[in-house]
């Protein structure tokens, strides 16, 4: 009976296994993604330099990597640990902060018109030189616009001065200060920049724009980093890091700054400079831009290709102590240090915008590999593509510089994300009306399908015997469509996270589902379970893509069915609150505890109204609680405000009217009686030497009766005028 | 310049990649799981035979495979297609349906006492023989109990007859019919079973119990199958399938039934009978049980080991047409046919309870492999372990037969699932008080942690600059703990889905997190982002395990608040309550206001616990609010109170409003028409002797149109006033 044992078993073969490939800038092709340790993926993403509002270029980078991060984590099941930095020490920040400060100071000094005009003319002259020296056509274009703007503003005020109209002059002066802000600030900075020493000025600006950045990202449903690092918090670590690179002889100090020795590094057998963009080796323009506007003279460096790790701070620049004197970190070193501090000597993914490849990321690689003496500090380098606006490069000079906030006023975050998903993350994306129309149309198509499925889910039983019916050929076919879509979507996601193909596959699946539903709906045989599965699968993919914004819930849900109304749910808690307050208030009155009584009033007057709750204190009766619609309450508040504003304006108008009347009376007094009729040439043609009319407009002698009337008016004016003249004399 | 190209790149090595292994009954060891086609996993699970309430044995099977299905799909990312059958044609169903029907009929016939007593005595005699013939001790034990029960009932009624008390006799007669139900039904069935012919009787019973089964599964948060098949819907397919097996000469017809030729199959070189339990080959007892109570005589079969594919139906048994005459499918064939109809010739996973291994699953394998002429119809066969009750086998005779409904009255579905998760799915699980206590204690530990994290999430900013602080050594260590837990949990899930180790790892992670929080909370430096990440990860794993029941949402969320849970709704109000109390308490302490402090304590200790709210006072930190699960009763009571209060207030408000209106009307009447406009000096400056305005506030004469309007108002008031005066006079 040897056969009465289990037979041999052979493992199945998977006929269509696929592996995720990512486009790696280190090889410029798709490579199979292999994390170094199990399912863990360590990831460092280059964050923003915070000195202005985030624009669509930022959206392109952060949205793209948010999508990739979500797909790696929620679709492929990796444990992604996502670190990002905030660059809050940078030449751009320093300049902007100084300029803002000096401009505000200049305004506060409230200069005479002469002085302002003189300054602006100097600025204009000075700037004419700058424009002349600029070669970049785009930059020149922008500068010329700014120049014209200031020139026009100056011309305007000069014209106003000629009219002598004080009001006009004052308005034009204000306009000049607004229109000339950029150039004036810049000029003030070159003149006075070095006098700005208060550190707060250099930390408040980045803090403000970082806050705005977080708001923008939240509005875009971009997940926050797991760990966020700020340069200002890592200066000691940066100093230590640089020290070690010097010890390793890949960097040297020069005149209080420290530079990376590119030649030394590049000539080491295990190292290689400019791995990402070898073609850019020696691109002095790109390198200079990377060094920043406030760099020291290049003559300090041993070689042109060397770049700063530590910059000596001049007067008017924030500084930290170091073995090389007071200074601040160079741009590239921060990322090497902070990524290393959190992720160690080798990370799986490093990402950033396309324009950061050289010199920023190449320099990062050089620094970190010099520090660790390894050659794989970053295993996969990902760069998101450019963004153009209606086919053009986005720039302030082209007036197509669009902030995230502006975009979100026109489109929802989901529509914008859809537009991004409909394009390859690594290629150029053109933001245009057409792009957005396509996204909106896609959203509509899928949403119609969701609504149809929801209808069936509402109108047919969700569980029990009735919920399950036998599958016919139609259901087997439809299910086959679903399975095929899953396979195609998996293949697309493995292919460098090709979200565009995913969305096209979903569109096809939706259309197949609609055909299935239309075919069977008349017989009432649409299989609920199946179309729900289709819709649930699509919803799952949309969730992976971050298209459905939702609060991440933590822990077990706490009781309560969601459908109960707010009042029923909330009232018990409010009752206990009101009772507690009543008792406290009674005791507090007895012992005259003013602070506590004030607290009771604050709760009633400030805190609860904001929550849509009205407490009404009653004598000899429990406090009445009213749950009013918060929106309604706020609307009422708005209306009340509007009404008050209207009344205020009416009052002002009346006042102005009265003032005008008074002014007219005042003016009337000042007319000498002899001049009273002289201008009325439509009525009178000749006057006597006192100024009384003698002939009417037709050249006839004035009738006596009329003359008498005029004499009365003349005498009245004579009296008014004499009184006025007398009062003037008394005043002197 | 050959070096100015990108250097060679080498893919990283993953030093700790792991693969999912599952315990495969076909080899009795863990095997690496390889699906046959990409990420798709086809799965057939043996469903229930629906003729009675689902018990804990069912829970063991369906809960276990629900957990495995969720882990494969939601953790490992497989596209699982889960098919399950409902056995609604079966000897047990036929007998139970007939017995129920005959018993009801007997009751409806309303027999005289003599007749009932006579019948019951016959039943007793008949059953004595049955007990005698039974050898299985467990079965005998149960039969003896039933015998005694009937015997006692008969004795009771005989005693009642002697008393002559009609009421007593009637009561005892009813008791006899209840206590004797099982034996009486069985006896009626042997006598009259063949007379039951109406088909509805055989379909209503399984339909009822299938409905109950779905309800039980929903209560246990077991996901419904993607495709559910019922035997009654697949009879033609079954006939075709059997026909093909006959054609392949692995089955033969005999006396209107069809049998599978085990010897023929087993002797084929590429086939092997009883792959799962080769030791059971020839176990005639097990085989006979598999054949069912209503089988034909074994003499019809060529060999003892052959089993029925098609059973000829005798009178009193439902039947369907076939080439072999009227009959019905055997038990094993249904699964082969339905799994094949939906999944084709080879599936990745087949699962079922441990007791189905032989003969059911071994016969399925034989049939299907004979049909397809392959030897890998099922690639991985999974069997869930037994369930014992407090150490004993579950059986009706031991009175430890527990239905799912009974369990859910004592414990929540989550607690039961936790108890299952704390044991290996393939080993025996002992359901006992101790088991459940361990599960509840585990739930409490983790929930306390969730509540703590939620407190921090509520009381610290979720986004913006403030939300991110620099990581110290503590955060790096805690994050390392989290990463290690993820690695350990992944390893445990790869190891045959070892949920027990997963839960132990989570317990350890919770304890590490609590240590971290306690260390830092006094300095206010607990890193919100980090502990939220920990809690979110644990929540994610609990979601994977099905521990958090939630509606599967489909499509884009429609508008705001619909799905908000209690916590989201209530917390703003509780926050304001806690803040208020904090401030009051601080002031009260300063001025030593004992009464108010007592009030603060009462709120925390008496009032809020009743509402399921726990306040935890902390020194130098805002009070911690925890929303804990409260008794349903408390909630109902409070809601009712709130509703009554609301109604009362509404009523009162209406009354007050009406009273105010009436008073205003009353006052209006009493104004003499001449006084009507006199007070409106902001509008009018002069009046005639009737009191009619003649000049407006500016001193100009009233326009005629306006005067006309005022006259109308005047006349109306005149009438009102005269009526009022008249009524006053009449009253006097």
Interface residues (C-beta under 8 A of the other chain):
Chain A: X3 X4 X5 X6 X7 X9 X10 X11 X12 X13 X14 X15 X16 X17 X18 X24 X26 X27 X28 X31 X32 X34 X35 X36 X37 X38 X39 X40 X75 X76 X77 X79 X81 X207 X210 X211 X214 X215 X218 X224 X225 X226 X227 X228 X229 X230 X233 X234 X266 X272 X274 X275 X276 X278 X279 X281 X342 X348 X376 X379 X414 X447 X450 X451 X453 X454 X457 X463 X464 X465 X467 X468 X470 X471 X475 X476 X479 X483 X486 X487 X490 X529 X530 X532 X533 X535 X536 X539 X542 X547 X548 X550 X551 X552 X553 X554 X555 X556 X557 X558 X559 X560 X562 X566 X567 X568 X569 X570 X571 X572 X573 X574 X575 X576 X577 X579 X580 X581 X583 X584 X587 X588 X591 X593 X595 X596 X599 X603 X607 X608 X611 X613 X624
Chain B: X3 X4 X5 X6 X7 X9 X10 X11 X12 X13 X14 X15 X16 X17 X18 X24 X26 X27 X28 X31 X32 X34 X35 X36 X37 X38 X39 X40 X75 X76 X77 X79 X81 X207 X210 X211 X214 X215 X218 X224 X225 X226 X227 X228 X229 X230 X233 X234 X266 X272 X274 X275 X276 X278 X279 X281 X342 X348 X376 X379 X414 X447 X450 X451 X453 X454 X457 X463 X464 X465 X467 X468 X470 X471 X475 X476 X479 X483 X486 X487 X490 X529 X530 X532 X533 X535 X536 X539 X542 X547 X548 X550 X552 X553 X554 X555 X556 X557 X562 X563 X564 X565 X566 X567 X568 X569 X570 X572 X573 X574 X576 X577 X579 X580 X581 X583 X584 X587 X588 X591 X593 X595 X596 X599 X603 X607 X608 X611 X612 X613 X627 X628 X629 X630 X635 X638 X639 X641 X642 X643 X645 X646 X649
